[in-house]
Amino acid sequence: MKRSFLLIGLTLSLFSISKVVLSCTTVFANDKGPIKVVARTMDLFMSDKPLIVVHPRGASYSGETGQNTLKWQSKYGSVVTTAFHKNVVSDGMNEKGLAAHLLYLSDTKYPKANNEPTLSNTLWAQYILDNFATVKQAIEGTTSLNVVSTEVEGRTWPIHLAIEDATGDSAIIEFIKGKVTIYHGSKYQIMTNEPAYVIQLANLKRYKLFGGNLSLPGDADPLSRFVRVATYLKTLPDSQTSIDSVANVFSVIRTAMVPFGAEDTSGSKTVDSWPTRWVTVADLTNKIYFFNATTAPNIIWVDLKSIDFSKDAKILSIDPTYIELEGNINEKLT
């Protein structure tokens, strides 16, 4: 055991001096009552210019990787958050209650592409939401995907994926050293951007409530955010209503938000502090997608049950950072 903790300590030390960190967090409240709710933060060094976009069933897509790109038509309708006014989907939920979230992970290394069609990692989440209703289906249908990194805004984005569904099932999918690693099961409720998930799980055991003696960390480092939201999720009360369930998970994810101008005091080598740009909460049971921009005062939401996802329906969108939006925005989508 002593050697194991020495190894963990060495790994964490190497992480702290070598990584440039972009911050994001997800938390899945799937064991606090009948309603399954997942939240995520988007923390970035610049605005990602988000749009909320509604995609109907039967929409045609390209993997956007050139001549050998993957092509498909959506089986399910979805509500997603895009970035940079491009076909870059960082977060979303489909009409069956499957959610997907892309987070930065600098250790990501995708396998060398074979002769099969390729998919841009920036459309990985969209592909899953378009084609699958459950986490189990998504894993079975995507482990052999040719995911490749493509350039957006002048750089490539190494990313890993979290997915959850209305049954409470969840999974974390990472590509480390060219090999896929999948953590599948309802116990995988937390993800931050760094480091690899196996290190996060080992680090968590050093803290109170998880077998260790360390107190709750308060800095903005992703290791600390992981511990913090895991701790608050564990002590979160059960809830029977949608309002209480959403409020509860909002209260947890807010402990992981990074203020503008914050400095990381953990000792990690970061080139800047990446503030929280927005937060989403997806009620997978009641099919409601909430959005809260940190530059706007109100929480807004899209009720997927009232959206026309039929094949002939139009693609709809809205700028969710518009300061005068409030409440249900179904009628504001254009």
C-alpha positions as CSV (number, residue, x, y, z in Angstrom):
1,M,0.0,0.0,0.0
2,K,2.8,2.4,0.8
3,R,4.4,1.8,-2.6
4,S,1.0,2.3,-4.2
5,F,0.6,5.7,-2.6
6,L,4.2,6.7,-3.5
7,L,3.3,5.8,-7.1
8,I,0.2,7.9,-7.0
9,G,2.1,10.8,-5.5
10,L,4.8,10.6,-8.2
11,T,2.1,10.5,-10.9
12,L,0.3,13.5,-9.4
13,S,3.6,15.4,-9.1
14,L,4.4,14.8,-12.8
15,F,0.9,15.9,-13.7
16,S,1.2,19.1,-11.7
17,I,4.4,20.2,-13.3
18,S,3.7,19.2,-16.9
19,K,0.2,19.9,-17.9
20,V,-1.5,22.9,-19.4
21,V,-5.0,22.6,-18.1
22,L,-8.4,23.6,-19.6
23,S,-11.1,23.2,-17.0
24,C,-14.5,21.5,-17.2
25,T,-16.5,19.3,-14.9
26,T,-19.5,16.9,-15.1
27,V,-21.6,15.4,-12.2
28,F,-24.4,12.8,-12.6
29,A,-26.9,12.6,-9.8
30,N,-28.3,9.1,-10.7
31,D,-28.7,7.6,-7.2
32,K,-30.6,10.4,-5.4
33,G,-34.1,9.5,-6.3
34,P,-36.1,8.5,-9.4
35,I,-35.1,11.6,-11.4
36,K,-31.7,11.3,-13.2
37,V,-30.0,14.7,-13.7
38,V,-26.5,15.5,-15.0
39,A,-24.7,18.9,-15.0
40,R,-21.5,20.2,-16.6
41,T,-19.5,23.3,-16.7
42,M,-17.7,24.8,-19.7
43,D,-14.5,26.5,-18.6
44,L,-12.3,28.0,-21.3
45,F,-9.7,30.7,-21.8
46,M,-11.9,32.4,-24.4
47,S,-15.6,32.5,-25.2
48,D,-16.7,29.4,-27.2
49,K,-19.6,31.5,-28.6
50,P,-22.2,28.9,-27.8
51,L,-25.5,28.3,-29.6
52,I,-28.3,26.0,-28.5
53,V,-29.3,24.0,-31.6
54,V,-32.2,21.7,-32.1
55,H,-31.7,18.9,-34.7
56,P,-34.6,16.8,-36.0
57,R,-34.6,13.1,-36.9
58,G,-33.4,12.2,-40.3
59,A,-30.9,15.0,-40.6
60,S,-27.8,14.3,-42.7
61,Y,-24.3,14.6,-41.2
62,S,-20.7,14.3,-42.3
63,G,-17.8,13.5,-40.0
64,E,-15.9,16.5,-41.5
65,T,-12.6,14.8,-41.9
66,G,-12.1,14.9,-45.7
67,Q,-12.6,12.3,-48.4
68,N,-12.9,9.3,-46.1
69,T,-15.3,10.9,-43.7
70,L,-18.2,9.1,-41.9
71,K,-21.7,9.9,-43.1
72,W,-25.0,9.2,-41.3
73,Q,-28.6,10.3,-40.8
74,S,-29.9,11.0,-37.3
75,K,-32.2,8.4,-35.8
76,Y,-33.1,10.6,-32.8
77,G,-33.7,14.3,-32.4
78,S,-31.5,16.3,-30.1
79,V,-30.8,19.6,-28.4
80,V,-27.1,20.5,-28.3
81,T,-24.7,23.3,-27.4
82,T,-22.3,24.1,-30.2
83,A,-19.0,26.1,-30.2
84,F,-17.5,28.9,-32.3
85,H,-20.6,29.0,-34.6
86,K,-19.4,25.7,-36.2
87,N,-20.5,22.1,-36.3
88,V,-18.7,21.5,-33.0
89,V,-20.9,19.9,-30.4
90,S,-19.6,20.0,-26.8
91,D,-22.7,19.1,-24.9
92,G,-26.3,17.9,-25.4
93,M,-29.2,15.5,-24.9
94,N,-31.4,13.6,-27.3
95,E,-35.1,12.9,-27.1
96,K,-34.6,9.5,-25.5
97,G,-32.8,11.0,-22.5
98,L,-29.2,10.2,-23.5
99,A,-26.7,13.0,-22.7
100,A,-23.1,13.5,-24.0
101,H,-20.4,15.8,-23.0
102,L,-16.9,16.5,-24.4
103,L,-14.2,17.6,-22.0
104,Y,-10.5,18.5,-22.7
105,L,-7.9,15.8,-21.8
106,S,-4.4,16.6,-22.9
107,D,-3.2,13.0,-22.5
108,T,-5.6,11.9,-25.3
109,K,-4.0,10.1,-28.2
110,Y,-6.4,8.6,-30.7
111,P,-5.6,5.3,-32.5
112,K,-4.1,5.5,-35.9
113,A,-6.9,5.6,-38.4
114,N,-7.6,2.5,-40.5
115,N,-9.3,2.4,-43.8
116,E,-12.8,2.8,-42.3
117,P,-14.5,6.2,-42.5
118,T,-13.3,8.7,-39.9
119,L,-15.2,11.0,-37.5
120,S,-14.0,14.3,-36.2
121,N,-13.7,14.3,-32.4
122,T,-15.7,17.6,-32.4
123,L,-18.7,15.6,-33.7
124,W,-18.3,12.6,-31.5
125,A,-21.0,13.7,-29.1
126,Q,-23.4,14.6,-32.0
127,Y,-22.9,11.1,-33.5
128,I,-23.8,9.4,-30.3
129,L,-26.9,11.5,-29.7
130,D,-28.0,10.9,-33.3
131,N,-27.7,7.2,-33.2
132,F,-28.3,5.7,-29.7
133,A,-30.9,5.7,-27.0
134,T,-28.8,4.3,-24.1
135,V,-25.3,4.2,-22.8
136,K,-25.0,0.5,-23.5
137,Q,-26.0,1.0,-27.1
138,A,-23.6,3.9,-27.5
139,I,-20.7,1.8,-26.2
140,E,-21.5,-1.1,-28.4
141,G,-21.9,1.1,-31.5
142,T,-18.9,3.4,-31.1
143,T,-15.9,1.5,-29.7
144,S,-14.7,0.8,-33.2
145,L,-15.2,4.3,-34.5
146,N,-12.3,6.0,-36.3
147,V,-12.2,9.1,-34.1
148,V,-9.6,11.6,-35.2
149,S,-8.6,15.1,-34.0
150,T,-9.4,18.0,-36.3
151,E,-8.5,21.6,-36.1
152,V,-10.9,24.2,-34.8
153,E,-10.0,27.9,-34.1
154,G,-6.4,27.2,-35.1
155,R,-5.7,24.3,-32.8
156,T,-6.6,20.7,-32.2
157,W,-8.6,19.7,-29.1
158,P,-7.7,16.4,-27.4
159,I,-10.9,15.3,-25.7
160,H,-12.6,12.5,-23.7
161,L,-16.3,11.8,-23.5
162,A,-18.9,11.3,-20.7
163,I,-22.3,9.8,-21.5
164,E,-25.4,9.2,-19.3
165,D,-29.0,7.9,-19.9
166,A,-32.4,8.1,-18.2
167,T,-31.9,4.6,-16.6
168,G,-29.0,6.0,-14.5
169,D,-26.3,4.2,-16.6
170,S,-23.2,6.1,-17.4
171,A,-19.7,5.8,-19.0
172,I,-16.4,7.6,-19.4
173,I,-14.6,7.0,-22.7
174,E,-10.9,7.9,-23.1
175,F,-8.2,7.3,-25.7
176,I,-4.9,7.0,-23.9
177,K,-1.7,6.0,-25.8
178,G,-3.8,5.1,-28.8
179,K,-6.1,2.7,-27.0
180,V,-9.7,3.1,-25.9
181,T,-10.4,2.8,-22.2
182,I,-14.1,2.6,-21.1
183,Y,-15.4,3.0,-17.5
184,H,-18.9,1.8,-17.8
185,G,-21.5,1.7,-14.9
186,S,-23.7,3.9,-12.8
187,K,-20.9,4.5,-10.2
188,Y,-18.9,6.6,-12.8
189,Q,-20.7,9.9,-11.9
190,I,-17.9,12.5,-12.0
191,M,-15.5,13.7,-14.7
192,T,-13.1,16.6,-14.9
193,N,-10.8,17.4,-17.8
194,E,-7.5,16.3,-16.3
195,P,-5.7,13.9,-15.7
196,A,-6.6,10.4,-17.0
197,Y,-9.6,8.9,-15.1
198,V,-7.5,6.1,-13.5
199,I,-5.5,8.8,-11.7
200,Q,-8.6,10.6,-10.6
201,L,-10.0,7.5,-9.0
202,A,-6.8,6.8,-7.2
203,N,-6.5,10.4,-6.0
204,L,-10.1,10.4,-4.6
205,K,-9.2,7.6,-2.1
206,R,-6.9,10.0,-0.3
207,Y,-9.8,12.1,0.9
208,K,-12.3,11.9,3.7
209,L,-15.6,10.0,2.8
210,F,-13.6,7.9,0.3
211,G,-11.1,6.1,2.7
212,G,-8.5,8.8,3.2
213,N,-7.6,11.5,5.7
214,L,-7.3,14.6,3.6
215,S,-9.8,17.4,3.9
216,L,-11.8,18.8,1.0
217,P,-9.6,20.9,-1.4
218,G,-10.8,24.3,-2.4
219,D,-8.6,25.3,-5.4
220,A,-9.6,25.3,-9.1
221,D,-7.3,22.4,-10.1
222,P,-9.2,19.6,-11.9
223,L,-8.1,17.0,-9.4
224,S,-9.5,19.2,-6.6
225,R,-12.7,19.8,-8.5
226,F,-13.2,16.1,-8.9
227,V,-12.9,15.5,-5.2
228,R,-15.1,18.4,-4.3
229,V,-18.1,17.4,-6.5
230,A,-17.7,13.8,-5.6
231,T,-17.9,14.7,-1.9
232,Y,-20.9,17.0,-2.3
233,L,-22.7,14.5,-4.5
234,K,-22.2,11.8,-1.9
235,T,-23.8,13.9,0.8
236,L,-26.6,15.3,-1.5
237,P,-30.1,14.5,-0.2
238,D,-32.6,12.4,-2.2
239,S,-35.2,14.2,-4.2
240,Q,-38.6,13.1,-5.6
241,T,-39.4,16.2,-7.8
242,S,-37.8,17.6,-10.9
243,I,-37.4,21.0,-9.3
244,D,-35.6,19.7,-6.3
245,S,-33.4,17.3,-8.4
246,V,-32.3,20.1,-10.7
247,A,-31.7,22.5,-7.8
248,N,-29.6,19.8,-6.0
249,V,-27.3,19.1,-8.9
250,F,-27.0,22.8,-9.7
251,S,-25.8,23.3,-6.1
252,V,-23.1,20.7,-6.6
253,I,-21.8,21.8,-10.0
254,R,-21.6,25.4,-8.7
255,T,-18.9,24.3,-6.3
256,A,-16.8,23.5,-9.4
257,M,-17.3,26.8,-11.2
258,V,-14.2,28.9,-11.7
259,P,-14.5,32.6,-11.2
260,F,-13.2,35.1,-13.7
261,G,-9.6,36.0,-12.7
262,A,-9.1,33.0,-10.4
263,E,-5.6,31.7,-9.9
264,D,-4.9,28.0,-9.4
265,T,-3.0,27.7,-6.0
266,S,-2.5,23.9,-6.2
267,G,0.9,24.0,-7.8
268,S,-0.2,22.8,-11.2
269,K,1.6,24.5,-14.1
270,T,-1.2,26.4,-15.9
271,V,-0.7,29.2,-18.4
272,D,-3.9,30.9,-17.2
273,S,-7.0,30.4,-15.1
274,W,-9.9,29.3,-17.3
275,P,-13.2,30.8,-16.0
276,T,-16.6,29.0,-16.3
277,R,-18.4,30.3,-19.4
278,W,-21.6,28.4,-18.9
279,V,-23.3,25.5,-17.1
280,T,-25.9,23.0,-18.4
281,V,-28.1,20.7,-16.5
282,A,-30.0,17.9,-18.3
283,D,-33.0,16.3,-16.6
284,L,-32.8,13.0,-18.4
285,T,-36.1,11.7,-16.8
286,N,-38.3,14.6,-17.8
287,K,-36.3,15.5,-21.0
288,I,-35.5,19.2,-20.1
289,Y,-32.2,20.8,-21.0
290,F,-31.2,23.8,-18.8
291,F,-28.6,26.4,-19.7
292,N,-27.0,29.1,-17.6
293,A,-24.5,31.5,-19.1
294,T,-22.2,33.2,-16.5
295,T,-22.7,36.5,-18.3
296,A,-26.5,36.4,-18.1
297,P,-28.7,36.5,-15.0
298,N,-31.3,33.9,-15.8
299,I,-31.5,30.1,-16.2
300,I,-33.2,29.1,-19.4
301,W,-34.4,25.7,-20.7
302,V,-35.7,23.7,-23.6
303,D,-38.4,21.2,-23.0
304,L,-37.7,18.4,-25.4
305,K,-41.1,16.9,-25.0
306,S,-42.6,19.9,-26.7
307,I,-40.1,20.0,-29.6
308,D,-41.1,18.8,-33.1
309,F,-38.3,16.4,-33.9
310,S,-40.0,14.9,-37.0
311,K,-38.0,14.3,-40.1
312,D,-39.4,17.3,-42.0
313,A,-38.9,19.7,-39.0
314,K,-36.5,22.6,-39.3
315,I,-33.2,23.0,-37.5
316,L,-33.7,25.6,-34.8
317,S,-31.2,27.6,-32.8
318,I,-30.7,30.5,-30.4
319,D,-27.9,32.4,-28.7
320,P,-28.3,31.3,-25.1
321,T,-26.1,34.1,-23.8
322,Y,-28.6,36.8,-24.8
323,I,-29.1,38.6,-21.6
324,E,-32.9,39.0,-21.8
325,L,-33.8,35.3,-22.2
326,E,-35.5,33.6,-19.2
327,G,-37.4,30.4,-18.5
328,N,-38.7,28.1,-21.2
329,I,-37.3,29.3,-24.6
330,N,-39.0,26.8,-26.9
331,E,-41.0,29.6,-28.5
332,K,-37.8,31.7,-29.0
333,L,-36.0,29.1,-31.1
334,T,-35.8,30.2,-34.8
